[in-house]
């Protein structure tokens, strides 16, 4: 037979513990360096209890795959006339080798079902065995063949009502020999708790000893300044609101005047032409072949204000005494005050 069936419900706590205590088909991709999602160090950390396994149940793509796995299984059964049995298996030659099969066909061959995203589906249809998805899941199917003792496996991509993309995968003895070597070395690291090197591009830096103490010191001060900056930003927002109120009063005082320059505040008012609503214009003239008068669909002109704060309180070039007199008692440096 080549394998033992393990009576477990996929997704249960017992199933998770069973996966953790052996090498699964998903692990095979990692050990062969083909997984873009997880490193060898991260897999080791999860196996020895250094890290918890990331919960992917909320991932939309994972949820989509779980939701449609039965649809994919039925589509393959209808296509081949086979009955697929989803089952957990362990190799009877090496109980560390285990797999949660999407389906085992009548010939005892593993069938791996995938329900990919639109982007991945398009790539699989276009590139076939050269696609990234095929290359990744090829390792999974090889591991499943190793667990079941079969000489052939199947990789199936399902995408709704589109025709299935079915790949027959023969046994790859060279790859499985490499996998066995990697698996044995990896499990020895797990058993002895020998930490493998991290991938600087994918794994997290975790300081230890004196480095941890130094990191804590730096991070505490960083977070302190972060909190102070957040508080100052909130104050700035309040100050800008008060500033806007004073600007509004000054622009009202200007009445129809477009410019003002007094007591260190220079104000210039100007109008900005509204943008043309091209969508509205085209929707209103769907059959018109000649040029549309887009100006009819220009939005209203908006009023804008530009403010310049000057160190000099006196208006530029103004020397009239009656204008300058009130400024004699004005402060060049605004006095501090409290906001209520």
Buried (B, 14 or more C-beta within 10 A) or exposed (E): EBBEEBEBEBEEEEBEEBBBEBBBBBBBBBBBEBBEEBBBBBBBBBBBEEBEBEEEEEEEEEEEBBEBBEEBBEBBBEEBEBEBBBBBBBBBEBEBBBBBBBBBBEEBBBBBBBBBBEEBBEBBBEEEEEBEBBEBBBBBBBBBBBBBBBEBBBBBBBBEEEEBBBBEBEBBEEBBEBBBEBBEBBBEBBEEEEEBEBEEEBBEEEEEEEEEEEBEEEEEEEEEEEEEEEEEEEEEEEEEEEEEEEBEEBBEEEEEEEEBBBBBBBBEBEEEEEEBBEEEBEEEBEEEEEEBEBEEBEEEEEEEEEEEEEEEBBBEEEEEEEEBEEBEEEEEEEEEEEEE
